[in-house]
Amino acid sequence: MAEENPPPLTHYLTCNVCTEIFTDPVSLGCHHSFCSSCLQDFWGQAENKNCPVCKRKSSKDIGVNFSIKELADSYAGRQRSGPSDEAQVVCTEHLKDIKWFCKDEQRAVCHVCEFPHHQGHTVVPLEEKVQELKQQLRPDLTALQARRRRYQELEETYEAMVPHLEVQRVKTEGRIRAEFEQLHRFLREEEEARLKALREEEEQKRKRILLKRKTLQEQIRSLSEGLSAVEADLQKDGLSFLSASTRSRTSARALLSGSDPQLLPGALLDEAKHLGNLAHRVWEKMGQRTTFSPVTLDPNTAHRWVSLSDDLTSVRQGDVTQKVPNNPERFSQYAEVLGSEGFSSGEHCWEVEVGDLPIWRIGVAKESVERKGERTLSPAKGIWCLSYTSGKYTQGTCQTLTLKRTPERIRVQLDYDGGKVSFYDPEDMTLIYTHQHTFTDNIFPYFSVGAAGKARTKAVRVCSDSPRTKPCK
């Protein structure tokens, strides 16, 4: 039979109470050895002097076994010279290292605490409980790391918003100034035109008055000459008067012939024509020179792949990715944008010029539509649209539609209270498709575009009503 390996040295140098290397070891008559303090503590708790191992009663006084102490101290010294991961925690009651954990009382204990107060309790090594608690804490750590990442992402978004606010302000300010400069130019031109008309009227009437006055002056001169001749004839007597009377009377009758002179009507400036309802007439004329869009696109919802026109009425897939913050309103998954105004009642409509753009989707979407993650173009996801991809029309993503012609304009008509979104060919108001739904959210105009490629049309554009169609309400 093969010889069994002897126990390691620690077996002979370990206290059976604390399971540590002896400190001031003492030996009983039964030859079992213990740390002096461990044995005294055990006897104090057990209220007898039995051996903790064999339960044999010990009656003699005990002293330190210096042979074992020297060997234990030497061995313990070599153990202490090795690396230590952390300081040992000592039980404040028994001044012993804490190596155990009582699950019943949910507290860490030393070996003296365990004997006998924790007998019958579930006591496990402290390190085992530590590892268990670490495992329980790891999901919280993962959740905290995820939350910190979300906070960091939000912080980065806010950080990006600050310079973007300035970009928005500068761009919008420039556009406002340009729009008002056009209005100012129109007003200046209109002002000059009306002042010119006023001056021209004054000049024309002044010339007429001067001409009439000149004619009157000539007539007055003729009358004065005739009057002087009659007066001279009246001073004559006898045959001189008889010979001159006929001529004088004929001359006077000629000067008196015709109607009396009258002032010209309308000789003064027509102030009412120039001033009457002036602001209103200028306003009307200004309105004829401006265009109205029933839908204005919202740049804060536009995906970074799309580009909006300066007047916010058209959208195309851009050549470069826009540097914009990922704010909550913005679409981040697809090339989409919403109108700036939502509807919660009534009837509304607008026309969209799609031309020959190969990929587009137009319709309406609810305010709570998913803007960041994956989703489909369907009423179930809050989008009611007409889709066109390379010659194929669908009502969103499912049912294929057949059209008699390929319209370059699409009319979108929303009846919120009636629960309908309809699409028409405005050329002859042919109905293309109608979605039916009971709306509860705010509903916004919806647009999505693909790459234009070689198409003539580069963007979809919101436009005013066609002259052949009934105006939107």
C-alpha positions as CSV (number, residue, x, y, z in Angstrom):
1,M,0.0,0.0,0.0
2,A,1.3,3.4,-0.9
3,E,2.4,5.6,2.0
4,E,-0.1,8.5,2.8
5,N,1.1,12.0,2.6
6,P,1.5,13.6,6.1
7,P,-0.7,16.6,7.0
8,P,0.8,20.0,6.3
9,L,2.6,21.9,9.0
10,T,-0.3,24.3,9.4
11,H,-2.4,21.3,10.6
12,Y,-0.3,21.1,13.7
13,L,0.0,24.9,14.3
14,T,-3.7,25.8,13.9
15,C,-6.0,26.5,16.8
16,N,-9.2,24.4,16.7
17,V,-11.3,27.3,18.0
18,C,-10.2,30.2,15.8
19,T,-8.7,28.1,13.0
20,E,-5.8,30.5,12.8
21,I,-2.1,29.9,13.6
22,F,-1.5,29.7,17.4
23,T,-1.1,32.9,19.4
24,D,0.3,32.1,22.9
25,P,-0.7,28.4,22.5
26,V,-1.6,26.2,25.6
27,S,-1.9,22.4,25.7
28,L,-4.5,20.4,27.7
29,G,-4.0,17.0,29.3
30,C,-5.7,15.5,26.3
31,H,-2.9,17.0,24.2
32,H,-5.2,19.3,22.2
33,S,-3.7,22.8,21.9
34,F,-5.5,26.2,21.6
35,C,-4.7,29.9,21.7
36,S,-4.7,30.9,25.3
37,S,-7.3,33.7,24.7
38,C,-9.4,31.4,22.5
39,L,-9.6,28.8,25.2
40,Q,-10.4,31.3,28.0
41,D,-13.2,32.8,25.9
42,F,-14.6,29.4,25.0
43,W,-14.6,28.3,28.7
44,G,-16.2,31.6,29.7
45,Q,-19.0,31.1,27.2
46,A,-19.5,27.4,27.9
47,E,-19.3,27.9,31.7
48,N,-17.1,24.8,32.0
49,K,-13.5,23.8,31.4
50,N,-14.1,21.0,28.9
51,C,-11.8,20.6,25.9
52,P,-13.5,22.3,22.9
53,V,-12.5,19.2,20.8
54,C,-13.0,16.1,22.8
55,K,-15.1,17.6,25.6
56,R,-12.7,16.0,28.2
57,K,-12.7,18.0,31.5
58,S,-9.4,19.7,32.3
59,S,-8.6,20.4,36.0
60,K,-4.9,21.4,36.1
61,D,-3.6,24.9,35.5
62,I,-2.4,25.5,32.0
63,G,0.5,27.5,30.8
64,V,1.9,28.6,27.5
65,N,3.6,25.8,25.5
66,F,6.7,27.7,24.4
67,S,7.9,25.1,22.1
68,I,4.7,25.3,20.0
69,K,4.7,29.1,20.4
70,E,8.2,29.5,19.0
71,L,7.3,27.3,16.0
72,A,4.0,29.0,15.5
73,D,5.4,32.5,15.8
74,S,8.2,31.6,13.3
75,Y,5.7,30.2,10.8
76,A,3.3,33.1,11.3
77,G,6.1,35.5,10.7
78,R,6.8,33.9,7.3
79,Q,3.1,34.2,6.5
80,R,2.9,37.9,7.5
81,S,5.9,38.6,5.2
82,G,3.8,37.8,2.2
83,P,1.6,40.3,0.4
84,S,-1.7,41.3,2.0
85,D,-4.6,42.5,-0.1
86,E,-6.3,44.4,2.7
87,A,-6.2,45.0,6.4
88,Q,-7.9,42.4,8.7
89,V,-11.1,43.5,10.4
90,V,-11.1,42.7,14.1
91,C,-14.2,41.9,16.2
92,T,-14.6,44.7,18.7
93,E,-16.0,42.3,21.3
94,H,-13.5,39.5,21.2
95,L,-10.6,41.2,19.4
96,K,-10.5,38.4,16.8
97,D,-10.3,38.5,13.0
98,I,-13.7,38.4,11.4
99,K,-13.8,35.5,9.0
100,W,-17.5,34.5,9.1
101,F,-20.9,35.8,8.2
102,C,-24.2,34.8,10.0
103,K,-27.0,34.8,7.4
104,D,-29.7,34.5,10.2
105,E,-28.6,37.7,11.9
106,Q,-27.1,39.3,8.7
107,R,-23.8,40.3,10.4
108,A,-20.2,39.4,10.3
109,V,-18.8,37.5,13.2
110,C,-15.5,36.1,14.5
111,H,-14.9,32.5,15.4
112,V,-15.7,33.2,19.1
113,C,-19.0,34.8,18.1
114,E,-19.8,31.7,16.2
115,F,-19.3,29.4,19.2
116,P,-21.8,28.9,20.6
117,H,-24.1,31.8,20.0
118,H,-24.5,31.1,16.3
119,Q,-24.7,27.3,16.5
120,G,-27.7,26.3,14.5
121,H,-27.4,29.4,12.3
122,T,-26.4,29.5,8.7
123,V,-22.8,30.7,9.0
124,V,-20.7,31.0,5.8
125,P,-17.1,32.2,5.2
126,L,-17.1,36.0,5.0
127,E,-15.5,36.0,1.6
128,E,-18.3,33.8,0.2
129,K,-20.9,36.4,1.4
130,V,-18.7,39.2,0.0
131,Q,-18.7,37.6,-3.4
132,E,-22.5,37.0,-3.2
133,L,-23.0,40.7,-2.4
134,K,-20.7,41.8,-5.2
135,Q,-22.7,39.7,-7.6
136,Q,-25.9,41.4,-6.4
137,L,-24.3,44.8,-6.8
138,R,-23.0,44.3,-10.3
139,P,-26.4,44.8,-12.0
140,D,-26.7,48.1,-10.1
141,L,-23.2,49.0,-11.3
142,T,-24.2,48.3,-14.9
143,A,-27.4,50.3,-14.5
144,L,-25.4,53.2,-13.0
145,Q,-22.9,53.1,-15.8
146,A,-25.8,53.1,-18.4
147,R,-27.5,56.0,-16.6
148,R,-24.2,57.9,-16.5
149,R,-23.8,57.4,-20.2
150,R,-27.3,58.7,-20.8
151,Y,-26.5,61.8,-18.7
152,Q,-23.3,62.2,-20.6
153,E,-25.1,62.0,-23.9
154,L,-27.6,64.6,-22.8
155,E,-24.8,66.8,-21.6
156,E,-23.1,66.5,-25.0
157,T,-26.4,67.3,-26.7
158,Y,-26.8,70.4,-24.5
159,E,-23.2,71.3,-25.2
160,A,-23.9,71.1,-29.0
161,M,-27.1,73.1,-28.6
162,V,-25.2,76.3,-27.4
163,P,-23.3,76.9,-30.6
164,H,-26.2,75.7,-32.7
165,L,-28.4,78.3,-31.0
166,E,-26.1,81.0,-32.3
167,V,-26.1,79.4,-35.8
168,Q,-29.9,79.4,-35.7
169,R,-30.0,83.0,-34.5
170,V,-27.5,84.3,-37.1
171,K,-29.2,82.4,-39.9
172,T,-32.7,83.4,-38.9
173,E,-31.7,87.0,-38.3
174,G,-30.2,87.1,-41.7
175,R,-33.4,85.7,-43.2
176,I,-35.5,88.2,-41.3
177,R,-33.4,91.1,-42.4
178,A,-33.5,89.9,-46.0
179,E,-37.3,89.5,-45.9
180,F,-37.8,93.0,-44.3
181,E,-35.3,94.5,-46.8
182,Q,-37.5,93.2,-49.6
183,L,-40.5,94.7,-47.8
184,H,-38.7,98.0,-47.2
185,R,-37.6,98.1,-50.9
186,F,-41.2,97.5,-52.0
187,L,-42.4,100.2,-49.6
188,R,-39.8,102.6,-50.8
189,E,-40.6,101.9,-54.4
190,E,-44.3,102.1,-53.7
191,E,-43.8,105.4,-51.8
192,E,-41.7,106.8,-54.7
193,A,-44.3,105.7,-57.3
194,R,-47.1,107.3,-55.4
195,L,-45.2,110.5,-54.8
196,K,-44.3,110.6,-58.5
197,A,-48.0,110.1,-59.4
198,L,-48.8,113.0,-57.1
199,R,-46.2,115.2,-58.7
200,E,-47.3,114.3,-62.2
201,E,-50.9,115.1,-61.4
202,E,-49.8,118.5,-59.9
203,E,-47.8,119.2,-63.0
204,Q,-50.6,118.3,-65.4
205,K,-53.2,120.4,-63.5
206,R,-50.8,123.3,-63.1
207,K,-50.2,123.3,-66.9
208,R,-54.0,123.2,-67.5
209,I,-54.6,126.1,-65.1
210,L,-51.8,128.2,-66.6
211,L,-53.1,127.5,-70.1
212,K,-56.6,128.4,-69.1
213,R,-55.3,131.5,-67.3
214,K,-53.4,132.6,-70.4
215,T,-56.6,132.2,-72.5
216,L,-58.5,134.2,-70.0
217,Q,-55.9,136.9,-70.0
218,E,-56.2,137.1,-73.9
219,Q,-59.9,137.3,-73.6
220,I,-59.7,140.0,-70.9
221,R,-57.4,142.0,-73.2
222,S,-59.8,141.7,-76.1
223,L,-62.7,142.7,-73.9
224,S,-60.7,145.6,-72.5
225,E,-59.9,146.8,-76.0
226,G,-63.6,146.4,-77.1
227,L,-64.7,148.2,-73.9
228,S,-62.4,151.1,-74.5
229,A,-63.6,151.5,-78.1
230,V,-67.3,151.5,-77.0
231,E,-66.5,154.0,-74.3
232,A,-64.7,156.2,-76.8
233,D,-67.6,156.0,-79.2
234,L,-70.0,157.0,-76.5
235,Q,-68.1,160.2,-76.1
236,K,-68.8,161.3,-79.6
237,D,-71.8,163.4,-80.7
238,G,-73.9,164.0,-83.7
239,L,-72.9,162.5,-87.1
240,S,-69.7,161.1,-85.6
241,F,-71.6,159.0,-83.1
242,L,-74.1,157.9,-85.8
243,S,-71.3,156.7,-88.1
244,A,-69.5,154.9,-85.3
245,S,-72.5,153.4,-83.4
246,T,-73.2,150.6,-85.8
247,R,-69.5,149.4,-85.9
248,S,-69.3,149.8,-82.1
249,R,-72.4,147.8,-81.5
250,T,-71.4,145.1,-83.8
251,S,-68.0,144.8,-82.1
252,A,-69.6,144.8,-78.6
253,R,-72.1,142.1,-79.7
254,A,-69.2,140.0,-81.0
255,L,-67.4,140.3,-77.7
256,L,-70.5,139.4,-75.8
257,S,-71.3,136.3,-77.9
258,G,-70.7,132.9,-76.4
259,S,-71.1,131.7,-72.8
260,D,-69.6,133.2,-69.7
261,P,-66.2,131.7,-68.6
262,Q,-66.3,128.9,-66.0
263,L,-63.7,127.5,-63.7
264,L,-62.3,124.1,-64.7
265,P,-63.7,121.3,-62.6
266,G,-61.1,119.0,-61.0
267,A,-58.5,121.6,-61.1
268,L,-57.2,120.8,-57.6
269,L,-55.3,117.7,-56.6
270,D,-57.4,114.6,-55.9
271,E,-56.1,114.1,-52.3
272,A,-58.7,111.4,-51.6
273,K,-57.3,109.3,-54.5
274,H,-53.8,109.5,-53.1
275,L,-54.6,109.2,-49.4
276,G,-57.8,107.2,-49.2
277,N,-57.2,103.7,-47.7
278,L,-53.5,104.2,-48.6
279,A,-52.1,101.7,-46.1
280,H,-54.8,99.1,-47.0
281,R,-54.2,99.5,-50.8
282,V,-50.5,99.2,-50.3
283,W,-51.1,96.1,-48.1
284,E,-53.2,94.5,-50.8
285,K,-50.6,95.2,-53.4
286,M,-47.9,93.8,-51.2
287,G,-50.0,90.6,-50.7
288,Q,-50.2,90.2,-54.5
289,R,-46.4,90.2,-54.6
290,T,-45.9,87.7,-51.7
291,T,-46.7,84.0,-51.5
292,F,-48.5,82.1,-48.8
293,S,-47.5,78.5,-47.8
294,P,-50.2,76.5,-46.0
295,V,-47.4,74.4,-44.4
296,T,-44.0,75.6,-43.0
297,L,-41.4,72.9,-42.3
298,D,-39.9,72.7,-38.8
299,P,-36.1,72.6,-38.9
300,N,-35.9,71.3,-35.4
301,T,-37.5,68.0,-36.5
302,A,-35.4,67.6,-39.7
303,H,-33.0,64.7,-39.9
304,R,-29.4,65.6,-40.4
305,W,-29.4,64.1,-43.9
306,V,-32.1,66.5,-45.2
307,S,-31.8,70.2,-46.2
308,L,-34.6,72.7,-46.0
309,S,-35.0,75.8,-48.2
310,D,-34.5,79.2,-46.6
311,D,-38.3,79.9,-46.7
312,L,-38.9,76.5,-45.1
313,T,-41.3,75.2,-47.8
314,S,-39.1,72.5,-49.5
315,V,-37.0,69.6,-48.4
316,R,-34.4,67.6,-50.2
317,Q,-31.8,65.0,-49.3
318,G,-28.7,67.0,-48.7
319,D,-25.2,66.6,-50.1
320,V,-23.6,66.9,-46.7
321,T,-24.7,65.8,-43.2
322,Q,-26.0,68.7,-41.2
323,K,-24.3,69.5,-37.9
324,V,-27.3,69.7,-35.7
325,P,-27.9,68.6,-32.0
326,N,-29.9,65.4,-31.4
327,N,-32.8,67.2,-29.6
328,P,-35.9,65.2,-28.7
329,E,-38.0,66.6,-31.6
330,R,-35.5,65.6,-34.3
331,F,-35.8,62.5,-36.4
332,S,-32.5,60.6,-36.1
333,Q,-33.2,57.3,-38.0
334,Y,-34.8,58.3,-41.3
335,A,-34.7,61.3,-43.6
336,E,-37.9,62.9,-42.4
337,V,-39.3,66.3,-41.3
338,L,-42.6,67.5,-39.9
339,G,-44.6,70.7,-40.4
340,S,-44.3,73.4,-37.8
341,E,-48.0,73.5,-37.0
342,G,-50.1,70.7,-35.7
343,F,-53.8,70.2,-36.0
344,S,-56.3,68.9,-33.4
345,S,-59.6,69.7,-35.2
346,G,-61.1,70.9,-38.4
347,E,-60.3,70.4,-42.1
348,H,-56.9,71.2,-43.6
349,C,-55.2,70.7,-46.9
350,W,-52.0,71.5,-48.8
351,E,-50.4,70.6,-52.1
352,V,-46.9,69.2,-52.5
353,E,-44.9,69.4,-55.7
354,V,-43.1,66.1,-56.2
355,G,-42.1,66.4,-59.8
356,D,-40.1,63.4,-61.0
357,L,-38.3,62.8,-57.7
358,P,-37.8,58.9,-57.5
359,I,-38.4,58.5,-53.8
360,W,-40.8,60.4,-51.5
361,R,-43.4,60.0,-48.8
362,I,-45.9,62.6,-47.8
363,G,-48.9,62.6,-45.4
364,V,-49.4,63.2,-41.7
365,A,-47.9,61.9,-38.5
366,K,-49.0,62.1,-34.9
367,E,-47.0,64.2,-32.5
368,S,-45.9,61.2,-30.4
369,V,-44.4,59.3,-33.4
370,E,-41.2,57.5,-32.7
371,R,-38.3,59.7,-33.9
372,K,-35.2,57.9,-32.7
373,G,-35.5,54.2,-33.3
374,E,-36.6,51.7,-35.9
375,R,-40.2,51.7,-37.0
376,T,-42.4,51.2,-40.1
377,L,-44.4,53.7,-42.1
378,S,-47.8,52.5,-40.9
379,P,-50.9,53.9,-39.1
380,A,-50.0,51.5,-36.3
381,K,-46.8,53.6,-35.8
382,G,-48.6,56.9,-36.1
383,I,-47.9,57.7,-39.8
384,W,-50.6,58.0,-42.5
385,C,-48.9,58.6,-45.8
386,L,-48.7,58.0,-49.6
387,S,-45.3,56.5,-50.6
388,Y,-43.6,56.5,-54.0
389,T,-40.5,54.5,-54.8
390,S,-39.2,54.0,-58.3
391,G,-42.5,54.1,-60.0
392,K,-44.5,52.2,-57.4
393,Y,-47.2,53.8,-55.2
394,T,-48.2,52.3,-51.9
395,Q,-50.4,53.5,-49.0
396,G,-47.4,53.6,-46.6
397,T,-45.6,50.3,-46.9
398,C,-48.2,47.7,-47.6
399,Q,-51.0,48.0,-50.3
400,T,-49.8,48.8,-53.8
401,L,-51.9,51.5,-55.6
402,T,-52.6,51.9,-59.3
403,L,-52.8,55.4,-60.8
404,K,-53.9,56.4,-64.3
405,R,-51.2,58.9,-64.6
406,T,-48.0,60.0,-62.7
407,P,-49.0,63.3,-61.0
408,E,-46.3,66.0,-60.4
409,R,-48.4,67.4,-57.5
410,I,-50.2,65.6,-54.7
411,R,-53.0,67.2,-52.7
412,V,-53.1,66.1,-49.0
413,Q,-56.5,66.6,-47.3
414,L,-57.0,66.1,-43.6
415,D,-60.4,65.9,-42.0
416,Y,-59.5,65.5,-38.3
417,D,-63.0,65.4,-36.9
418,G,-64.1,63.0,-39.7
419,G,-61.0,60.8,-39.2
420,K,-59.8,60.9,-42.8
421,V,-56.5,61.6,-44.6
422,S,-57.0,61.6,-48.4
423,F,-54.6,62.0,-51.3
424,Y,-55.7,63.5,-54.6
425,D,-54.2,64.2,-58.1
426,P,-55.0,68.0,-58.1
427,E,-55.0,68.0,-62.0
428,D,-58.5,66.6,-62.0
429,M,-59.1,65.9,-58.2
430,T,-58.9,62.1,-58.7
431,L,-58.9,60.4,-55.4
432,I,-55.7,58.3,-54.9
433,Y,-56.3,56.8,-51.5
434,T,-58.0,57.6,-48.1
435,H,-56.7,56.5,-44.7
436,Q,-59.4,56.3,-42.0
437,H,-58.6,56.6,-38.3
438,T,-60.0,58.2,-35.1
439,F,-57.4,60.8,-34.3
440,T,-56.6,61.8,-30.7
441,D,-53.1,63.2,-30.9
442,N,-52.0,66.4,-32.5
443,I,-51.5,65.7,-36.2
444,F,-48.6,67.2,-38.2
445,P,-47.8,67.3,-41.9
446,Y,-45.2,64.7,-42.7
447,F,-42.5,64.6,-45.4
448,S,-39.7,62.1,-46.3
449,V,-37.4,62.2,-49.3
450,G,-34.8,60.0,-50.9
451,A,-31.8,60.8,-53.1
452,A,-32.7,62.7,-56.3
453,G,-30.1,61.0,-58.5
454,K,-30.5,62.2,-62.1
455,A,-34.1,63.4,-61.6
456,R,-35.0,66.9,-62.7
457,T,-36.7,67.5,-59.3
458,K,-34.4,67.7,-56.4
459,A,-36.8,68.4,-53.6
460,V,-40.5,68.2,-52.6
461,R,-42.0,71.6,-52.1
462,V,-45.2,72.8,-50.4
463,C,-47.1,75.1,-52.8
464,S,-50.3,77.0,-52.9
465,D,-53.5,75.6,-54.3
466,S,-53.7,74.8,-58.0
467,P,-55.9,77.2,-59.9
468,R,-58.0,74.3,-61.1
469,T,-58.8,72.9,-57.6
470,K,-61.1,74.1,-54.9
471,P,-59.2,76.1,-52.3
472,C,-58.4,74.5,-49.0
473,K,-60.6,75.6,-46.1
